[in-house]
Amino acid sequence: MRAGYWPLTTLRDIVALMVATLILLAASLAANALASVPFTTISHSEQSGVEDARQVVVRTAEEWKALWKEHAPGRPMPAVDFTKSMIMGVFLGSRNTAGYRVTITGIERDGGTLAVTYREARPRPGEMLAQVLTFPHHLVRVERIEGEVKFTHASSP
């Protein structure tokens, strides 16, 4: 045998090496993949009592009661089991006309972090709009996950 020469004696050795490489590559990609998190909309409209723009993460009944009282005073508060669920939301704040909307488009889990993506729709130039103050928002319920939540404003298509 020559120095520095590594013989693969059979085709079976070559195939086994290729299969092992593919398995390791697939495992590496799967470990780095973001997992989609299902969510249920609780409230999604152009009206809210929350006047300032903000993103919220609610993990307790007390926080939920305070937010709902500000968001929709006088309306029945949806029941949420905070041992199993949590609430996330986006409030755009005050807009001077109708035609604005915010939508949470996706939530992904990356280890212990949740990434919430949302999109804002704006009226088209020249569009006939109601001249009324609006407060667009979107509140969703997701499975309770401890850890950081990051919100990302996606650019419009």
N, C-alpha and C positions, 0 to 999 in steps of 0.2 A: 504494500500500500504506500502511495506517495504521501509526503508530508503536506498538510493543509488540504487533503482530499477527503471529502465526506461522502461516501458512496450511499446512494439509496438503492438498495438491492432489488426492490420489486416495485411494480406499479402500485401494489397495495400500500406500501409505505408512503408513496407520494400522495395517494388519495386520503389516507389517514391523516397526514399532515395538513392537507387542505381543509378537511372537515373540521379538525381541531381549531384551525385558524378562523374559520367561519363561525364556529360556536363561540369562541372568545370575542370576536367582533360583535356578534349579535347580543351577547350578554353585556358588553360595554355600552352599546347603543341603548339597550333597554334600561340600564341603570341611570342613564342621563336623560331619559325621556320625561316630558311633563305629563302628568296624569290629569285628564279632564275631570272636573268636579261638577256634578249635576246641581242645579239650583232651581228654586221655585220662586216666582215673582209674588211678592206680597202687595206692593203698591207701585204703580207706574203711570204717571200722568204729568200734566203741566201745572198742577196746583199742589201747593204744600204750604204749611205754616213756617217751614224752615226758610228763612230769607237770605242766609249767607251760603256761599258756595263751600261745600266740604264733602269729604268722604268719611263714612262712619263704619265702625265695626262694633257690634253690640253682642256681648257675651253673657249678660246677666239680665234678670227680670227687672231689676231696678233701672238699669240703663235703658232698657226697652220701654218701660213705662214713661220715663222722662222724655225720650225721643218721640214716642207716639203722641204724647201730650202736646209737644211743640209742633209736630208735623200735622196732626189731624185732630185738633181738640174737638171734643163732642162726638167723634165717630168711635164706634166700638174697636177696641184694640185686638188684633188677631192674636190668638193663643200660640205661644211658642214654648216648647220644652227645651230649656237651655242646658239640660244635661246631655241632650243629643244634637242640638242645633245651635246655630248662631245667625245673626242678621248682618248683612253688609249692604251698604247703599251709597249712592252718589246723588248729591243735591247740587244743581248748577247755580243756585242763587237766583236773584231777580233778573228777569229779562223784560224789556219794554214792550214786547208784542207777543202775539201767539206765534206758533211755527217752530218753536224750539223744543227739543226733546233730547233726553239722555237715555241710553240703553246699555245695560251691562251685557256685553256680547259673549263673554267667556270667563271662566274661572279655572285656573290650572294649579295643581299642587306640584311643588318642586321640593321634595323632602319635607321639611317642616314649615315651608313658606307657601302662602297662597298668593297667586298673581291674578288680580282682577282687572280685566280689560273692559273699558267702556268707550262708547262713541257718542258724540254730540251731533245732533242734526240741527241745522240752521235753515231759516227761510231762504228761498232763492231770491236774488235781486229782482225787484219789480213785482213780487208776489203780493196779492191782496191779503192783508192780515188784519185780524182784530187788534185794535189799539187798546190792549189791556195788559196789565202786569201779569207775568206768569212766573212760576217757580218750579221748573222741571226737575223730576227726581225719578229714581228707580231703586226700590228696596227689594232684596231677595233673601231667602232663607237657604242655608247650606248646612251640611253635616258639620258638627262642632269639631274644630281642629285647633289645637293650641299652636301658637307660633305667630310669626310675623305675617301681616297682610300688606301687600303692595298694590297700589292702584296705578294703572297706566291708561292714559288718554290716547286712544288709537286715532290715527288720522283718518279723515273721511275718504271713502273710495273715490 
